[in-house]
């Protein structure tokens, strides 16, 4: 899964305004901008290496394809897979294969601020077009 996410993010140009070339932007202003992304139930938002997420609304869970967690910089801890992500906490993703998905307890719209490359997959594994 990690390789699939990495290649899809690279092929999509990192889904970052201004394009992406391995995590660096050719446009300094584009690299500083954050994009607001809406996540629907049944979807998973995977981060590219070095991406940053801030969950603004909704209940989401950490996702990891290995035993490593996601650094929650605001909380000062690693979030293991299945851990609920606190609102307004900065998450930094050191490698691909990690992300967030809606909690089964979620009952509202989910909005995430994203800086860097990302990929949204439906439950069936199909890519969500942006």
C-alpha positions as CSV (number, residue, x, y, z in Angstrom):
1,X,0.0,0.0,0.0
2,X,2.9,2.4,0.8
3,X,4.3,2.1,-2.7
4,X,0.9,2.6,-4.3
5,X,0.2,5.7,-2.3
6,X,3.7,7.1,-3.0
7,X,3.5,6.5,-6.8
8,X,-0.1,7.9,-7.0
9,X,1.0,11.1,-5.1
10,X,4.0,11.5,-7.3
11,X,1.9,10.9,-10.5
12,X,-0.7,13.5,-9.4
13,X,2.0,16.1,-8.8
14,X,1.4,15.9,-5.1
15,X,-2.1,17.5,-5.4
16,X,-0.4,20.6,-4.3
17,X,-1.0,24.1,-5.9
18,X,1.9,25.0,-8.0
19,X,2.9,21.4,-8.6
20,X,5.4,19.2,-6.7
21,X,8.8,17.8,-7.5
22,X,9.5,15.4,-4.7
23,X,8.1,17.5,-1.9
24,X,9.7,20.8,-3.0
25,X,7.7,23.5,-4.8
26,X,8.9,25.5,-7.8
27,X,6.7,28.3,-6.5
28,X,7.6,29.4,-2.9
29,X,4.2,30.9,-2.3
30,X,2.4,27.7,-3.3
31,X,4.6,25.7,-0.9
32,X,3.5,28.0,2.0
33,X,-0.3,27.7,1.2
34,X,-2.6,25.2,2.8
35,X,-5.5,23.7,0.9
36,X,-8.8,22.9,2.6
37,X,-9.9,19.3,1.8
38,X,-13.3,17.7,2.6
39,X,-13.2,14.1,3.5
40,X,-16.4,12.0,3.1
41,X,-17.3,8.8,5.1
42,X,-15.7,5.8,3.6
43,X,-12.7,7.8,2.3
44,X,-9.1,7.8,3.5
45,X,-6.8,10.8,3.2
46,X,-3.2,9.6,2.7
47,X,-0.3,12.0,3.2
48,X,2.8,12.4,1.1
49,X,6.2,12.4,2.8
50,X,6.6,15.7,4.7
51,X,2.9,16.7,4.4
52,X,1.1,18.4,7.2
53,X,-2.6,18.1,8.2
54,X,-4.7,20.1,10.6
55,X,-8.2,18.6,11.2
56,X,-10.6,21.5,11.5
57,X,-13.9,19.6,11.9
58,X,-15.3,16.1,12.3
59,X,-14.0,13.0,14.0
60,X,-11.2,11.2,12.3
61,X,-8.8,8.3,13.2
62,X,-5.1,7.9,12.5
63,X,-4.2,5.4,9.7
64,X,-0.8,3.7,9.4
65,X,0.2,0.8,7.1
66,X,3.0,-0.2,9.5
67,X,3.6,-0.1,13.3
68,X,4.8,3.5,13.3
69,X,2.4,6.3,14.3
70,X,1.8,9.8,13.1
71,X,3.6,12.6,14.9
72,X,1.0,15.0,16.6
73,X,3.2,18.0,17.0
74,X,0.7,20.0,19.0
75,X,0.1,17.1,21.5
76,X,3.8,16.1,21.6
77,X,3.0,12.4,21.0
78,X,2.8,9.7,18.3
79,X,-0.7,8.7,17.3
80,X,-1.0,4.9,16.7
81,X,-3.4,3.6,14.0
82,X,-7.0,3.8,15.2
83,X,-6.3,6.7,17.6
84,X,-8.8,9.6,17.4
85,X,-7.1,12.8,16.1
86,X,-7.8,16.0,18.2
87,X,-9.2,19.0,16.3
88,X,-6.7,21.8,15.5
89,X,-3.6,19.7,16.2
90,X,-0.7,19.8,13.6
91,X,0.1,16.4,12.2
92,X,3.4,15.8,10.3
93,X,3.8,12.8,8.1
94,X,7.5,11.7,7.7
95,X,6.7,9.0,5.1
96,X,3.9,7.8,2.9
97,X,1.5,5.1,4.0
98,X,-0.1,7.1,6.8
99,X,-3.1,9.3,6.9
100,X,-6.6,9.8,8.4
101,X,-10.1,8.4,7.9
102,X,-13.5,9.2,9.3
103,X,-14.4,7.7,12.7
104,X,-17.5,5.6,12.8
105,X,-18.7,8.1,15.5
106,X,-18.5,11.0,13.0
107,X,-21.8,12.8,12.4
108,X,-20.6,16.1,10.8
109,X,-18.6,17.3,7.8
110,X,-14.9,16.7,7.9
111,X,-12.6,19.5,6.8
112,X,-8.8,19.2,6.9
113,X,-6.1,21.8,6.1
114,X,-3.4,20.2,4.0
115,X,0.1,21.3,3.1
116,X,2.1,19.0,0.8
117,X,1.2,16.0,-1.2
118,X,-1.8,13.8,-0.5
119,X,-4.1,11.2,-2.0
120,X,-7.8,10.5,-1.2
121,X,-9.0,6.9,-1.7
122,X,-12.5,5.5,-1.5
123,X,-13.2,2.4,0.5
124,X,-12.9,0.3,-2.7
125,X,-9.4,1.6,-3.3
126,X,-10.4,3.9,-6.2
127,X,-8.8,7.4,-6.3
128,X,-10.9,10.4,-5.6
129,X,-10.3,13.1,-8.3
130,X,-9.6,16.6,-7.1
